[in-house]
Amino acid sequence: MQAQLKANRAGGARRAFAPAGRRLSVKVMNANVLIANTKGGGHAFIGLYLAKELLKKGHKVTIMNDGDESKLTKKTPFSKYSELVREGATIAWGDPTKPSTYPRGSFDVVYDNNGKDLTSCQPMIDHFKHKVDHYVFVSSAGAYKADPIEPMHVEGDARKSTAGHVEVEAYLEKARIPYTVFQPLYIYGPNTAKDCEQWFVDRIIRDRPVPIPAPGIQLTSLTHVEDVASMLALVPGNRKAIGQMYNVCSDRCISFVGICKSVAKALGKEADIVLYSPEKVGTGKSGKAEGFPFRTVHFFASSDKAKRELGWKPNHDFQKDVAALVADYKAQGRDKKEVDFSIDDKIFAALGKPIKAAAASNGATNGFSRVSSPSPAAPTTSASTPRAPSFSPRRDLKIQRTVLPPNWRESLDGGEAVPASTAASRPARSSSVPKDWRSAL
């Protein structure tokens, strides 16, 4: 492998190999790094934060972003790229499937944070196969097969053979390229292109009920994007990471109801949680629910391998971050924007709990109320007519707490039963239960 890495040398990186039998490492000083970044989805802001982390470590960074520059730079995270330029990064726009659009020059490390299947990833792998010291593929923990018995995912667990990410991982192995695979779960933080905790804020801040797939105690991992970036940035120079796969996630997990209550607390409100079955209301199946931002089953993983082998540790905790996340939501003016709650309304209608809006959906004035079916009219009684006392079996039939004898069936028809308090000291006596007790009830 050392010979292969020497043959693949593409830049001016400095290497130091440990003697055989000792821990191998490669020190790369001022590595030239290329980040191929996706144009949307939950991974879109990884490129921004990874570039910041790498620049902080002294590496040279180029981001090649997929998509239309004129459109994407009008929104986050891409509108923040100007900050990277001021810090010394280079921003290029190209198509990761077309090598002719790649930035010129050689690179020591390449991060593919764009592709999800072999069609979108193979051109870049083939292009850099013999030109880089380290190739990093940002895959997804979603490629794991769900396990209802042991839901926490650990590296090496069964994978979905049909997942595009798995096909890419197999190709990397076959290509004999020095690679590392990272598998993020749900990511939160500023400048995201995909809602996570914002879904809960949308509803709670507008005093709307929050529909959560039952039972609501499903556990999931929420990881701050800065923690994701800090793990990925440990790759340049880390010989031990080659050929390895790492889960990228917080070392804590939280339930759906827990997320909801944490957001409500940060907003100073009480969450109106409505648990429902997506299958029964017709909005989901197979672990997914229409309109809900998470899988409806347990989805969390262990990050112990990254801690052990890469020396990584997370610096964020969702419950400590949620106040800042809510503040960021308000700073963006999202509490005044229109939100489509049509799927929510469909769920509540199917549950027989329709919601009548007393305000616009932008939350300009709060006020939503449940529309419930009218209760049956209570029987009217005259003020002068005394109300009959309710029937009480213990009072009206003088039933005592009893220990049932072997012939308890006969005792119900007027046989003998023994009160618990006197069973040991008094002889058996006739039960006070009359033969017509059923009609009395």
VMD Tcl script that draws the C-alpha trace (Angstrom):
set ca {
  {0.00 0.00 0.00}
  {2.91 2.37 0.70}
  {4.22 1.79 -2.82}
  {0.77 2.44 -4.22}
  {0.48 5.72 -2.33}
  {3.89 6.84 -3.58}
  {2.83 6.03 -7.13}
  {-0.33 8.06 -6.63}
  {1.50 11.13 -5.45}
  {-0.07 14.15 -7.15}
  {1.03 17.22 -5.24}
  {3.70 18.53 -2.96}
  {2.41 16.77 0.13}
  {4.96 15.59 2.67}
  {4.64 12.01 3.91}
  {6.12 10.15 6.86}
  {5.63 6.40 7.04}
  {5.95 4.52 10.31}
  {8.03 1.33 10.44}
  {6.21 -1.94 9.85}
  {4.36 -3.25 12.88}
  {3.75 0.20 14.32}
  {0.78 2.47 13.87}
  {0.88 3.85 10.34}
  {0.25 7.51 9.70}
  {0.81 10.03 6.95}
  {1.43 13.64 7.79}
  {0.17 15.89 5.04}
  {1.13 19.50 5.54}
  {-0.83 22.12 3.63}
  {-2.69 19.56 1.54}
  {-4.42 20.75 -1.61}
  {-8.05 19.69 -1.15}
  {-10.96 19.55 -3.59}
  {-14.54 19.36 -2.29}
  {-17.20 18.34 -4.82}
  {-20.39 19.68 -3.26}
  {-24.02 18.91 -3.98}
  {-26.55 21.55 -5.03}
  {-29.27 20.62 -2.55}
  {-30.52 18.35 0.21}
  {-29.36 17.63 3.73}
  {-25.67 17.39 2.76}
  {-25.49 20.70 0.88}
  {-24.06 22.72 3.77}
  {-21.39 20.14 4.61}
  {-19.13 21.68 1.95}
  {-19.31 25.13 3.55}
  {-18.41 23.94 7.04}
  {-15.84 21.37 5.86}
  {-14.05 24.08 3.89}
  {-13.96 26.31 6.99}
  {-12.52 23.49 9.10}
  {-9.86 22.59 6.53}
  {-8.84 26.22 6.06}
  {-8.50 26.53 9.82}
  {-6.09 23.58 9.75}
  {-3.94 25.29 7.11}
  {-5.01 23.35 4.03}
  {-5.64 24.84 0.61}
  {-9.30 24.40 -0.37}
  {-11.23 24.45 -3.63}
  {-14.99 23.86 -3.73}
  {-16.47 22.65 -6.99}
  {-20.23 23.01 -6.65}
  {-22.79 21.34 -8.86}
  {-25.68 23.44 -10.19}
  {-26.46 26.89 -11.55}
  {-24.31 29.51 -9.84}
  {-26.68 32.41 -10.61}
  {-29.58 30.65 -8.87}
  {-27.85 28.90 -5.99}
  {-25.82 31.85 -4.72}
  {-29.06 33.63 -3.89}
  {-29.75 31.22 -1.03}
  {-27.91 29.50 1.81}
  {-25.54 27.79 2.17}
  {-24.16 28.91 -1.19}
  {-24.64 32.61 -0.46}
  {-22.04 32.17 2.30}
  {-19.29 31.15 -0.12}
  {-18.04 34.74 -0.21}
  {-16.88 34.21 3.38}
  {-14.75 31.28 2.23}
  {-13.20 33.36 -0.54}
  {-12.15 35.96 2.02}
  {-10.50 33.16 4.00}
  {-8.54 32.02 0.94}
  {-10.72 29.32 -0.62}
  {-11.41 28.98 -4.34}
  {-14.99 28.51 -5.54}
  {-15.68 26.84 -8.88}
  {-18.91 25.73 -10.51}
  {-18.97 22.57 -12.57}
  {-20.59 19.22 -13.23}
  {-19.06 16.35 -11.20}
  {-20.10 13.92 -13.95}
  {-18.08 15.86 -16.57}
  {-14.31 15.93 -15.94}
  {-13.92 18.70 -18.52}
  {-15.56 21.07 -16.01}
  {-13.24 20.19 -13.12}
  {-10.92 22.88 -11.68}
  {-7.41 22.77 -13.08}
  {-4.48 21.62 -11.03}
  {-3.59 18.63 -8.89}
  {-5.09 17.69 -5.56}
  {-3.90 15.59 -2.64}
  {-7.34 14.87 -1.18}
  {-10.75 14.79 -2.88}
  {-14.07 14.81 -1.02}
  {-17.11 13.65 -2.98}
  {-20.05 15.24 -1.18}
  {-22.20 15.17 -4.28}
  {-23.00 11.73 -5.69}
  {-25.52 9.19 -4.42}
  {-25.08 6.45 -7.01}
  {-22.45 5.09 -9.37}
  {-23.69 7.12 -12.34}
  {-22.98 10.38 -10.52}
  {-19.80 9.20 -8.77}
  {-17.87 7.02 -11.21}
  {-16.59 9.83 -13.49}
  {-14.88 11.55 -10.56}
  {-13.50 8.32 -9.12}
  {-12.06 7.29 -12.48}
  {-10.58 10.74 -13.07}
  {-8.74 10.96 -9.74}
  {-8.01 7.25 -9.25}
  {-4.27 7.52 -9.88}
  {-3.89 11.18 -9.01}
  {-4.73 11.59 -5.31}
  {-3.46 10.32 -1.98}
  {-6.90 10.07 -0.43}
  {-10.43 9.91 -1.85}
  {-13.30 10.53 0.56}
  {-16.87 9.55 -0.22}
  {-19.64 11.11 1.87}
  {-22.19 8.29 1.84}
  {-25.25 7.93 4.09}
  {-26.24 5.89 7.12}
  {-29.57 5.52 5.35}
  {-27.95 2.70 3.39}
  {-28.06 0.49 6.51}
  {-30.83 -2.08 6.74}
  {-33.20 -1.23 9.57}
  {-32.89 -3.65 12.47}
  {-35.89 -3.73 14.86}
  {-33.98 -5.97 17.30}
  {-30.75 -3.96 17.61}
  {-31.56 -0.59 16.06}
  {-28.24 1.17 16.75}
  {-26.13 0.96 13.59}
  {-22.48 -0.01 13.86}
  {-19.95 -0.05 11.03}
  {-20.13 -3.47 9.36}
  {-23.89 -3.91 9.87}
  {-25.98 -5.19 6.97}
  {-26.47 -2.74 4.11}
  {-29.21 -2.36 1.52}
  {-27.90 -4.01 -1.62}
  {-30.16 -1.79 -3.72}
  {-28.83 1.48 -2.26}
  {-26.84 3.59 -4.70}
  {-24.31 4.51 -2.00}
  {-23.48 0.83 -1.48}
  {-22.77 0.42 -5.19}
  {-20.34 3.34 -5.04}
  {-18.59 1.89 -1.99}
  {-18.11 -1.42 -3.80}
  {-16.66 0.39 -6.82}
  {-14.18 2.27 -4.64}
  {-12.97 -1.04 -3.22}
  {-12.67 -2.54 -6.68}
  {-10.82 0.51 -8.04}
  {-8.06 0.04 -5.44}
  {-8.06 3.72 -4.66}
  {-7.03 4.91 -1.15}
  {-10.51 5.80 0.09}
  {-12.53 6.49 3.23}
  {-16.32 6.41 3.53}
  {-18.28 8.60 5.96}
  {-21.94 7.97 6.77}
  {-23.80 10.94 8.24}
  {-27.27 10.71 9.76}
  {-29.59 13.69 10.25}
  {-27.65 16.96 10.32}
  {-28.77 20.25 11.84}
  {-27.35 23.74 12.10}
  {-27.38 27.18 10.46}
  {-27.43 27.54 6.67}
  {-29.10 24.19 6.05}
  {-30.85 23.56 2.74}
  {-33.15 20.95 4.29}
  {-35.39 21.35 7.33}
  {-34.83 19.31 10.46}
  {-35.80 20.99 13.72}
  {-37.43 23.77 11.67}
  {-40.35 21.43 10.92}
  {-41.22 21.43 14.62}
  {-40.69 25.17 14.99}
  {-43.03 25.82 12.04}
  {-45.92 24.31 13.99}
  {-45.19 25.18 17.60}
  {-44.45 28.85 16.96}
  {-47.84 29.14 15.22}
  {-49.65 27.32 18.03}
  {-50.55 24.43 15.79}
  {-50.76 20.78 16.87}
  {-47.70 18.71 15.96}
  {-48.53 15.38 14.25}
  {-45.94 12.76 15.21}
  {-45.96 9.13 14.03}
  {-46.80 6.91 17.00}
  {-45.52 5.98 19.48}
  {-43.30 9.08 19.41}
  {-40.47 7.49 21.40}
  {-38.55 6.44 18.29}
  {-34.90 7.39 18.77}
  {-32.80 9.24 16.23}
  {-29.39 10.93 15.98}
  {-29.18 14.68 15.36}
  {-25.67 15.93 14.64}
  {-24.50 19.52 14.28}
  {-22.90 20.26 10.92}
  {-19.77 21.58 12.67}
  {-19.27 18.17 14.29}
  {-19.72 16.50 10.90}
  {-17.11 18.81 9.38}
  {-14.65 18.30 12.22}
  {-14.71 14.52 11.68}
  {-14.31 14.71 7.91}
  {-11.44 17.18 8.29}
  {-9.38 14.58 10.19}
  {-8.75 12.65 6.96}
  {-5.83 14.56 5.36}
  {-2.70 12.83 6.59}
  {-4.50 10.06 8.45}
  {-3.17 6.83 6.98}
  {-5.24 4.75 9.39}
  {-8.49 5.98 7.83}
  {-7.76 4.47 4.41}
  {-10.14 1.64 3.53}
  {-12.36 2.42 6.52}
  {-15.99 3.39 7.00}
  {-17.16 5.72 9.79}
  {-20.55 6.71 11.12}
  {-20.85 10.48 11.47}
  {-23.20 11.21 14.33}
  {-23.59 12.62 17.79}
  {-22.92 10.29 20.71}
  {-26.42 11.04 21.99}
  {-29.86 10.27 20.58}
  {-33.28 11.82 21.11}
  {-36.90 10.82 20.57}
  {-39.38 12.57 18.28}
  {-41.39 13.72 21.28}
  {-38.12 14.85 22.88}
  {-37.30 17.05 19.88}
  {-40.79 18.52 20.00}
  {-40.63 19.30 23.71}
  {-37.11 20.76 23.43}
  {-38.23 23.14 20.68}
  {-41.36 24.09 22.63}
  {-39.29 24.85 25.72}
  {-36.98 27.10 23.70}
  {-40.05 28.94 22.38}
  {-41.61 29.24 25.82}
  {-44.65 27.28 24.70}
  {-46.40 23.98 25.34}
  {-46.40 21.54 22.43}
  {-49.74 20.04 21.42}
  {-48.56 16.61 20.29}
  {-50.89 14.40 18.25}
  {-49.69 10.81 17.81}
  {-50.99 8.97 14.76}
  {-50.40 5.97 12.52}
  {-49.24 7.03 9.01}
  {-50.49 3.72 7.62}
  {-53.98 4.16 9.06}
  {-54.44 7.76 7.91}
  {-53.02 7.02 4.47}
  {-49.91 9.20 4.62}
  {-47.12 6.66 4.86}
  {-45.74 3.14 4.87}
  {-42.49 1.19 5.22}
  {-40.92 3.48 7.80}
  {-41.81 6.73 6.06}
  {-44.52 9.33 6.59}
  {-45.51 11.98 4.09}
  {-44.52 15.44 5.29}
  {-42.57 14.20 8.34}
  {-38.81 15.01 8.25}
  {-37.59 11.71 9.73}
  {-37.96 8.00 9.23}
  {-40.75 6.70 11.45}
  {-38.55 3.97 12.98}
  {-35.49 4.10 15.24}
  {-32.57 5.60 13.30}
  {-29.38 6.20 15.23}
  {-25.81 4.93 15.19}
  {-22.59 4.57 17.14}
  {-19.68 6.97 16.56}
  {-17.30 5.02 18.81}
  {-15.10 3.90 15.91}
  {-14.39 7.49 14.86}
  {-13.60 8.42 18.45}
  {-11.27 5.47 18.82}
  {-9.44 5.60 15.49}
  {-9.61 9.25 14.47}
  {-9.50 10.88 17.89}
  {-12.75 12.69 17.12}
  {-15.25 13.96 19.66}
  {-18.45 15.99 19.20}
  {-18.69 19.48 20.64}
  {-22.43 19.97 20.26}
  {-25.57 18.80 22.05}
  {-28.95 19.36 20.39}
  {-30.72 20.31 23.62}
  {-28.07 22.94 24.31}
  {-28.20 24.21 20.73}
  {-31.96 24.41 20.29}
  {-32.32 27.95 21.69}
  {-29.81 29.26 19.13}
  {-31.56 27.31 16.38}
  {-34.90 28.90 17.27}
  {-33.26 32.34 17.34}
  {-31.80 31.70 13.88}
  {-35.25 30.66 12.65}
  {-36.71 33.98 13.81}
  {-33.75 35.98 12.47}
  {-34.49 34.59 9.01}
  {-38.07 35.81 9.32}
  {-39.43 32.31 8.95}
  {-42.02 32.90 11.64}
  {-43.71 35.36 9.25}
  {-43.56 33.20 6.12}
  {-46.31 31.08 4.63}
  {-46.15 27.38 5.52}
  {-48.07 24.61 3.80}
  {-49.89 22.57 6.45}
  {-52.12 20.67 4.03}
  {-50.67 17.27 4.98}
  {-51.17 18.05 8.67}
  {-54.78 18.97 7.98}
  {-55.25 15.73 6.06}
  {-53.95 13.78 9.06}
  {-56.17 15.59 11.56}
  {-59.22 15.18 9.35}
  {-58.55 11.43 9.09}
  {-58.32 11.30 12.89}
  {-61.62 13.13 13.25}
  {-59.81 16.13 14.71}
  {-59.92 18.81 12.00}
  {-58.23 22.13 12.70}
  {-59.99 25.41 12.02}
  {-57.59 28.26 11.32}
  {-58.30 31.48 13.17}
  {-55.25 33.12 11.62}
  {-53.21 33.18 8.46}
  {-50.71 30.35 8.01}
  {-47.85 32.84 8.25}
  {-48.62 33.12 11.96}
  {-49.21 36.87 11.85}
  {-51.85 36.33 14.52}
  {-51.92 33.10 16.40}
  {-54.98 31.02 17.08}
  {-55.92 27.54 15.96}
  {-58.70 25.50 17.45}
  {-59.82 21.90 17.24}
  {-63.15 21.35 15.53}
  {-64.74 18.50 17.45}
  {-68.02 16.69 16.92}
  {-70.82 17.97 19.19}
  {-71.36 15.93 22.33}
  {-74.77 14.29 22.88}
  {-77.13 16.58 24.78}
  {-77.18 15.86 28.48}
  {-80.60 15.03 29.93}
  {-82.20 18.04 31.56}
  {-83.35 17.94 35.15}
  {-85.51 20.35 37.09}
  {-83.79 22.34 39.76}
  {-86.44 21.18 42.21}
  {-86.09 17.52 41.29}
  {-83.36 15.82 43.33}
  {-80.88 13.90 41.23}
  {-80.87 10.17 41.88}
  {-77.58 8.94 43.29}
  {-75.47 6.81 40.95}
  {-75.50 3.07 41.46}
  {-72.73 1.68 43.65}
  {-72.31 -2.11 43.79}
  {-70.35 -1.93 47.05}
  {-72.93 0.30 48.75}
  {-76.18 -0.94 47.23}
  {-75.40 -4.66 47.19}
  {-73.15 -4.67 50.27}
  {-70.41 -6.52 48.39}
  {-67.30 -7.08 50.47}
  {-63.76 -7.75 49.25}
  {-63.61 -11.54 48.99}
  {-61.22 -14.38 48.54}
  {-62.68 -16.65 45.92}
  {-62.92 -20.32 46.99}
  {-62.63 -23.22 44.53}
  {-66.43 -23.15 44.09}
  {-66.45 -19.42 43.25}
  {-68.78 -19.91 40.29}
  {-71.46 -21.34 42.61}
  {-70.95 -18.49 45.08}
  {-71.98 -15.98 42.41}
  {-75.40 -17.67 42.39}
  {-75.88 -17.41 46.16}
  {-73.29 -19.91 47.40}
  {-70.61 -19.22 49.96}
  {-67.68 -16.78 49.76}
  {-65.18 -15.77 52.44}
  {-64.34 -12.10 53.18}
  {-60.55 -11.55 53.04}
  {-60.42 -9.90 56.47}
  {-62.02 -12.85 58.29}
  {-61.05 -15.83 56.16}
  {-58.57 -17.13 58.70}
  {-60.61 -16.63 61.91}
  {-64.27 -16.90 61.11}
  {-66.35 -19.75 59.79}
  {-67.83 -19.51 56.32}
  {-71.03 -17.54 55.99}
  {-73.57 -16.87 53.33}
  {-72.54 -14.29 50.72}
  {-74.49 -11.04 50.73}
  {-74.69 -11.10 46.92}
  {-78.34 -11.64 45.88}
  {-79.27 -14.06 43.13}
  {-80.58 -11.25 40.93}
  {-77.37 -9.17 41.15}
  {-76.89 -9.15 37.37}
  {-80.28 -7.46 36.79}
  {-79.47 -4.94 39.51}
  {-76.31 -3.94 37.62}
}
mol new
graphics top color blue
foreach p $ca { graphics top sphere $p radius 0.5 }
foreach p [lrange $ca 0 end-1] q [lrange $ca 1 end] { graphics top cylinder $p $q radius 0.2 }
display resetview
